[in-house]
Amino acid sequence: MEIFERLGLDIKPIINAAGQLTMYGGATMPQEVVDAMSEVAHTAVRVDELQAAASKFIAKITGAEAGYVTCGCAAALMAASAACLTGYNVDSINRLPDTSGIPNEILMVASQRNVGYTPVLCAAGAKIVYVGMGQQTLVEDFEHAITNRTVAIFYYYGLDDGIPPLEEVVQLGKKCNIPIILDAANGVPPVENLRKFISMGVDLVAISGGKGIRGPQASGLLFGRRDLIAAASLNYFTPGFASGLVTYEQWAPPPSLVPKEKMRDVPNLPVGRGLKVSKEAVIGLLTALQIRTDEERNAKEMERLRSLLEPIVARCEGIPGLQIGRGEFPARGFPTLDITVDTLKTGMSIDQLMQKMKGGEPPIYFLALQPQILKGKFIINSCNLNEEQVSIVADRLYAAFTGQ
């Protein structure tokens, strides 16, 4: 690629057939998103006013009371955690991540303790309290774990098949006045999820901007209750600053984003200050949201991605030991091929195939999660592929299994 050569970077482009994974650069962006980011790059704007306008845009699309753009889903989760820890309490905002002496516990299903993003909740100052026994966890286990130190319940969308069901956890949150933070990083597609979780009553929803929405990789969405989004914004980047510190009288945050009258002072030390989001990322994500929620265009794009995979099926169908199925990843997500490999018939394990594909020119990466490796299956995701790359993938797979 020319840009790598011009910068003297010793790096090879890859074919990402694994999907919208951060390790491989997330999802590719539509050209309109790139153009929108380029356009705003030459414009100056007050970022707090941009976030206030973005909040209204996000609310209209999601049905939430308010929204906020962050520099990734992990940053959205940190902001959500901070919001639940502090509310509008300026002293608490200025102290984070020090939470000594204030309620700081977030409940979470014990079986989700290995989710890679939970440390960001702690980065804001929260303490994770694990609940239940994996697949045996009941909503009653959460109820018994709630104390006067509980500030939120964390729920990871798409893990453990919903044990206990999200609906039951939301009902408990309403009953006990405990906010629910939902990590739905990979929750889009389907597009309906942008409104589904809010309609269910979830208080704060975090979604990646660089996965299924196909916005900038370093962007994320946080949306939900107006008071919690306001608190998140105060913990993320104090709105209304021009330069340096300002007095309460001088402070002029956008009123649609932050109710100044509910604050007794200015929060000068937000824990999320290092997580700034650029104006380009904000505009890029909003543009991607607009494209993604265009029903007719989205349907056509999904059909194109399904058709895109057919040359791989035509090339590899009939190879002894291969079973090719059509699917979607995640559920109701991007079109995929689910390929099961019989090692005895093909003479090649999934791991050997992965190494062979990565070692070729160009390197090709598929999705092979550990449970799927044990079942002898890998996934080809269409979201980042084009016609030329599909042809390469088909030929390389055929050669790997047939030696031709």
Number of C-alpha atoms within 10 A of each C-alpha: 8 7 8 12 10 8 8 9 9 7 9 11 12 15 22 25 23 23 28 25 17 12 7 15 16 24 23 21 19 14 10 13 25 18 13 18 21 14 12 16 15 8 9 8 10 12 18 20 17 16 24 24 16 21 24 18 17 25 18 14 14 22 17 26 19 26 34 29 31 32 22 24 28 26 28 32 33 28 33 33 30 34 27 28 30 25 18 25 16 20 15 21 28 18 16 21 18 16 18 11 7 14 18 25 25 26 21 21 26 16 18 17 16 9 10 9 17 19 18 19 22 19 19 26 22 26 19 22 19 17 23 19 12 15 14 10 17 18 20 14 15 21 16 9 14 19 10 9 14 22 25 27 25 23 25 20 15 14 11 14 11 15 19 21 14 21 15 14 23 23 17 19 20 14 10 11 11 19 24 28 24 22 24 20 25 23 24 23 20 16 20 12 15 23 15 13 23 19 13 12 19 25 27 29 26 30 28 31 33 29 29 28 30 27 30 29 25 22 27 29 28 32 29 27 18 21 19 27 27 24 26 33 28 31 33 28 23 21 26 18 19 11 6 6 13 15 11 13 8 12 17 15 18 17 13 16 26 25 15 17 8 9 13 12 16 23 23 21 20 24 23 24 14 10 17 14 21 17 21 20 27 27 25 28 31 22 21 25 22 15 19 22 15 11 11 10 12 15 11 11 15 16 13 14 19 20 12 19 24 15 16 21 16 10 15 21 13 11 14 13 16 18 17 20 12 15 18 18 20 18 13 13 19 24 25 24 22 20 17 19 23 18 13 9 12 15 11 15 15 20 13 12 17 17 13 16 20 16 12 11 13 15 17 22 22 19 19 18 12 11 9 15 16 10 13 17 22 24 25 26 27 26 28 20 22 13 11 8 17 19 16 16 26 19 16 21 17 17 12 16 18 12 8 8
